[in-house]
Amino acid sequence: MNKLEKFLAKATEPVVHTEVEEIIDGERWNVRKLNLVENRLCEREASKGDDFDWYRYNDARIVKATEHDFNWNDPELLRAYKAANKFELPGKLFNHNIDAYAALLEAVRRVNQGQTEAEAIEEAKN
């Protein structure tokens, strides 16, 4: 099997994601390990503007790691919290519950711990 055939075959394989579970306000949140493309998207979100925005980066990571489990793009939710897009929601959603935000962010860090871009590329190759 040559390289092209190998990657064509991988395109149709189901992807198994590493997940951890976090309980926030009695609700179960499934937090998924981010892949290379998702990590890059989070960095792009944080790079909008003059400086790298660490808050926006963390919010983007929370969204990308949980969007399989929670609909961050729900129009009603966006309107209720007066958010322009899903990446503004984590800060607004947990504005009065900083401990819940911190626990969710820690779950994102824990599931992605030690993963560098080089490791993500290597994982994608395999």
Secondary structure as the mmCIF struct_conf table of DSSP 4:
data_model
#
loop_
_struct_conf.conf_type_id
_struct_conf.id
_struct_conf.beg_label_comp_id
_struct_conf.beg_label_asym_id
_struct_conf.beg_label_seq_id
_struct_conf.end_label_comp_id
_struct_conf.end_label_asym_id
_struct_conf.end_label_seq_id
HELX_RH_AL_P HELX_RH_AL_P1 LYS A 3 ALA A 11
TURN_TY1_P TURN_TY1_P1 THR A 12 THR A 12
BEND BEND1 GLU A 13 GLU A 13
HELX_LH_PP_P HELX_LH_PP_P1 PRO A 14 THR A 18
STRN STRN1 GLU A 19 ILE A 24
TURN_TY1_P TURN_TY1_P2 ASP A 25 GLY A 26
STRN STRN2 GLU A 27 ARG A 32
HELX_LH_PP_P HELX_LH_PP_P2 LYS A 33 LEU A 34
HELX_RH_AL_P HELX_RH_AL_P2 LEU A 36 ALA A 46
TURN_TY1_P TURN_TY1_P3 SER A 47 SER A 47
BEND BEND2 LYS A 48 ASP A 51
HELX_RH_AL_P HELX_RH_AL_P3 TRP A 54 THR A 66
TURN_TY1_P TURN_TY1_P4 GLU A 67 ASP A 69
BEND BEND3 PHE A 70 PHE A 70
TURN_TY1_P TURN_TY1_P5 TRP A 72 ASN A 73
HELX_RH_AL_P HELX_RH_AL_P4 PRO A 75 ALA A 80
TURN_TY1_P TURN_TY1_P6 TYR A 81 LYS A 82
BEND BEND4 ALA A 84 ASN A 85
HELX_RH_3T_P HELX_RH_3T_P1 LYS A 86 GLU A 88
HELX_RH_AL_P HELX_RH_AL_P5 LEU A 89 LEU A 93
TURN_TY1_P TURN_TY1_P7 PHE A 94 HIS A 96
HELX_RH_AL_P HELX_RH_AL_P6 ILE A 98 VAL A 111
TURN_TY1_P TURN_TY1_P8 ASN A 112 GLY A 114
HELX_RH_AL_P HELX_RH_AL_P7 GLU A 117 LYS A 125
#
